[in-house]
Every structure is written in C-alpha cells, then in structure tokens.
Amino acid sequence: MKDNYNRKIKHIRFSVTSKCQYSCLYCDREGYSRTNELTVEEITKICKILAEILKVTRIKFTGGEPLCREEIVQIIKNVSDLHVYKDISMTTNGLLLSEMAEDLYKSGLNRINVSLASLQPEVYKKVYGSDTLKIVLEGLQKAKKIGFNPIKLNFVLMKGINNNELEDFIDFCAENGSILQLIELHEVSDAVGGNGDFYKKYHLDLKPIVEELESRAEKTIIRGSMQNRKIFILPNSAVIETITPSHEFCMGCTKLRVGCDGNLFGCLYRSDLGKNIKEALRNHHSLSKYEHIVKQVLDSREPYY
C-alpha cells in the first residue's frame, strides 16, 4: 500500500508506552498520550492486522522507554510468535538493558538501538537528567555478549553539549562493533509540543560533517529503503549512518507509526493527523474496516520538509 507520494510502507514503528525514567533535553515525546495504553492483546492484534494489510515484515518497538512497559517481554514474544515479522527491533535508553537483555533476546527481539548522547558521565547526566552512564554501558556489553547484532547507538549531535565527542563515538563503535547513527537535531513540530528556542540554541548543521565523513570513507552506501540515509564505512571499520531532516529524507520515509494509545499516524511531525484504531479493535470489525483506517492515514502523509 502506497501513499499519495508513491511511498510504500515497509515497516512499523510501535510505541508501547509513554513512560520513561529520563527527562531528556531533546525528547520529541514520540509515545506521548493522554489516554490509556493498549493492552498486550490489542498490541498483538494490531501488529497482526498491519502485517496482513501492508505486507510488512519489519517492526520497531519504542516508547517513551519500551522497557518501562511491564509486559514488554511478552509483547515481543507474542509478535515473534505471529511468524510474520522477520525483523523485530527496539529503541531503548539502555538503563534496564543489563537485566532484561537475555529475556528480550529469547523472546525474539533481533536488534536494538540505544540512545546515547555522551560517553562523558557529566554530559550524559546533563542530557538525560540521570547519572547512569555506567549502567547503560554495562547493558551494551551484556547485549553484545548475549548475541544482539547489530547494536546501533543513536547519537544526537548538539552544539555546545556533545559536538566535541564525535571522534570518541567513532572510535567506540569501531572498537565494539556497534553502528553509529549520527542524528541531526530536528525541530519538533507544534503538533507534539515543539520548543523552537531549544532547537535554535543547540542545532548543528550536519552537512559539513557528512561531507567530511564521506571524504574519509572507504565506502558509501545510500540506504534507499530507509529515508535515503547515507552510510559511511571508515578505514578503522567504523560504520556511521547519518540521519539529517530534509526533503530527500522525507521522500524516502517508509514508516507507519502507532502510538501507545492505538493512534496510527504517518509522520512524527504530524501526529495530529492520526486515526485511532483502538475502537475498531473492540468492535471486532472486518479486515476491510482496518484497511479503510490505514488508507486514511496513508492519504494524510506528505513530506514535512
């Protein structure tokens, strides 16, 4: 199923909770909801329905912080047991990873992205409001030992906060076999409570950095199935994936998002255009009803940039 810009939905990004232990400086409140969270059964059913309608085989669970969801291991297992998703991944802050990594792996989780804005304890505390860097790094090592591969580190670059740590992150990823996702700070839209002052103060244009990385790279890959992202492989074997908001970025978007309350929306920046699927679930509608809801959401998708 394609939207009006001929973009096919290839994967699902599913928020299972709006809860989080952190208060991050740059949080985009992706899982935010004033309503009740979906039950485990509702999450499982939506995952099954979307796989049937969209023929997708990839899904990523997010929050808030997904590991704050008490039943997260059961959710992963249920979705894995559907045998329709070949790639089940998660974005986490990593705080609970050390104690939960093994259960998550056994339940069917294939990959993890860990949000990591600094390798310096004081800077980490400033960004996340929590002095827990050591615990997160221990969790990364545990996840690697258990077998998660690849492990991606989401590094949001912020001027005057962590922009001096890029080379440290490149070396860290090369040494540990992780993939660095270098992310340009984006201006959160008014639809999700944007704060323009924060963006103006800390935003750093990644274009010159991307150009410099490309000049250093032994190989450059364009990830066409994922927002046209550029991936650089450096001489020290570090793999760097770059995420820069732009029209090209939007035109390569293949995501459908599901909020923790059952709201389907096609763009992080325009969650106000979403349609809720929860009521339809409770009324046990036919697949055609769900297709109609999904089609409405896809028709609302347009490049934000």
N, C-alpha and C positions, 0 to 999 in steps of 0.2 A: 504494500500500500504506500502510495507516494503523496506528498503534499502538493500545493499549487506551484511550487518551485522545482518540481521534479526530483525532490529529495526523498529517498526511500528510508523508512525507519528500519534500522539494523540492530538496534539494541535498546534495552530498557534501563533506566536509572530509577531505582525504587527507594524512597525514604521510608524507613520503618519506625522512626521516632523523631520527635523534635527535641528530645532531652540530650543534654551534653554536660560533661563535667567542667568544660572550659568556657571561658568568655574571650574568644579570640578577637583581636583587633580588627581583622578583615572579614569576619564572618558574614556570609551572604544569606544566612537564615534559610537555607535550602529546604529544610524539613519543617519549617515553622507552620504551626496550625493551632487555631483556637478550638478546634473540635477534637472529638475522641479519635484515638488511633485505631487503625484497622486491627481486627483480631488476626491471629495466626491463620485461621481458616480462610478469612477474607483475602489475606495477602496471597496465600497459596492459590486460591481460585482466580484472582486477578492475573497472577503470573501465568497460569494455565490458559486463560482466555486470551491474553495478549499474544502468547506464543501461537495460538491457533489462528488468530486474526492476522497478525503481522508476519508470521513465519520467522520470527526472530529466534536466535539461539544463544544470544549473549545478554547477560543481566548483571547490573552492579547494584549492590545494596549500600545505602548511605543513611545519614541522619539529618540533623543533629549528629549524634555519635551512635552508630548502629550497635555497638557493643554495650550501650546502656539499655538496650531493649532486652528484657529478661529472657525472652524466648528466642533470641537470635539464633542459637544453635539449631533449635527445632525448625525455625523458618528456613534456614539453609538446607537442612535435611529434607524437608518437605518439597522444596523446589528442586533439589537434586533428584529426588525420587520420582519427579514427573518425567524424567528422562527426555526432556525437550531442549534443555539448555546445556550446550556444550561448554560454555564458559561462564562461570559464576564467580564474580569478584566483589570486593568490598573496599570502600574508602573509610579509613579509621584514623583517629588521633593517636592510636597505638598504646594508650595508657593501660588498657586491660589485655593487651595482646599476649603478654608473657603467660598469664594464667589461662587464657582461652584459646590460644593458637592451635593446640593439639586437637581439642574438641571441634573447632571450626574446620580444620583440615579433614578430620574423619567424617564430618557431616557432609562434605562435598564441596567446600569452598576451594576454588582453584588458585585465585590470585588476591593480593592485597595492595592497596595504595595507602601509604602512611603520610599524613600531613606533617611536615617537619620544616619549620621556618628558620631554625637555627641549630647549630651544633655547639653554641655557647650557652651555658646554663642561665646567665643573667638575661641575655637577649631572649632566650626561649621563654623565660618567666614573664618578660615584658609583653611578648606577643600573645601568649596563651593564658596569662594570669595564673600560672601554676608552675611550681618548681619541681617538675617531674621529668626532666630530660633524661636522666639516668635510667629511669624505669622504662621509658619509651625505647631507648637504645638497647636495653636488655631484651625487650619484647621483639625488636627487629632481629636480634641474633637468634632468639628462640624460634621465631617463624622461619628463618632461613634453615636452621638445623632440622626442623620438622619436615621441610620439603617445599615450602611455598616458593614458587618460581614462575615468573619474575616477581620481585618486590620492587614497587615503584615508590619513590619519595616525591611528594608534592611540595615543591619549594616556591612559595610566592615571594617574589622579589619586591622589597620595599625600600625606597630611598631613605637613607639615613638610619635604617634599622639593621638590615641584613645584607645590603648590596655588596658589602666587602667580603662576604663568605662564599661567593660563587665558586672560586677555585678550591676552597676547602670541601665543598659539596662534590665537586667533580672528582677529586681525589678519593673522597669517602666512598663514592659509588663505584669507582674503579676497583678499590680495594675489597669491597664487599659484594661485588657483582650485582648491585642494585641499578635500576634505571632512574635517572634524574628527570623529573618532569618540571621544567623551568616555566613558571607561570607568571604572566604579566598581571599585575593588579588591575582588576576591572572595576568600573564604576557601577555599583549596584543600583539598579533602577528604582524609581519611586514605587513601583509595584511591590517591591519587597523591602521597603523602608530604607532606601538609599541614603548615604551620607556623603554628599559631594565634597565637603571640606576635608574629610579623611583622604579621599582619592587625590585631591589637588596637592595635599601635603606630602603624600608618600608614593605617589605613582612614579614609576620609572619606565621610560620607553625602552622596550626590549629590542627594537630594530637594530641599533648598532651592535648590541651584544650578540644577537643572532647572526649578523653578518660576520662578526669576528670568529664566532664558533664555526661557521661554515668554512671560513678560510683555514681553520685548523684541522677540520675534519678529514679523515681518510675516506669517509663515505657519507653521503647524504641521501636520506630516504624521505619521500613525501607520503605521509600516511593518508591516502585519499579517502579511505573508508572511515576516517575519524577526524573530521574538521580540517582536512588538508594540513595537518601538523607536519612540521619538519623534524626529522630525527637525525642527529649527528653522532657518528661513531669516531671518537678521537683516538690518537695514537696510543694512549695508555689504556685503551679498551673501554673507556667510559662511554656510556650511551646516554645521550641527552635528547629528550623530547621537548619541543617548545610549544607553548600554548599562548598565543597572542590574539586578543579580541580584534576582529576586523571583518570586513565584508566577506573576504575569502574564507575566513574561519566559519562564519555563519552559513555560507553556502555549502560548506562541507559537513554541516551538522546532520547527524543521523539518529539523534536521541529522541525518545519519548520519555517524559518524566512522570513519576507517580508520587504524589505527596503521601505522608503518613496517614492522612485522613481519607484517602481514596480519590483525591483530585488529580485528574490527568491534565498535563499541560505540556506544550511543545517547546517552550523556551523558558530558561531560568529567569530571564529578564522580564517575561510577561506571564507570570503565574496567574495574573488576574483574568486571563483569557481561558482558564481551565474549565473542564467539565467534570463533575463528580460522578464516580461510577458506583459509589457505595450503596445508594438507594436501589439501583438496578440489581445489585447483588442480592439484596434482601428480598426482592420481589421475584427472584429466580427467573429472570427474563431469558428469552431465546438468544442464541448467539448473534442473530441479526440486530437485536437491540443494542448489544455491546458494540457491534460493528458501526452502528449509527453514531454512538457516542465518540468512538475513536475517530471516525471520519470528521466529526465536528471539530475535534481538537486539531487534527491534521490540517483542516481547512483554515484554521486560525494561525498556523505557523507562517511566519515571514522573517527574513533576516533582520535582526535587531540593528546591526551595523550597516 
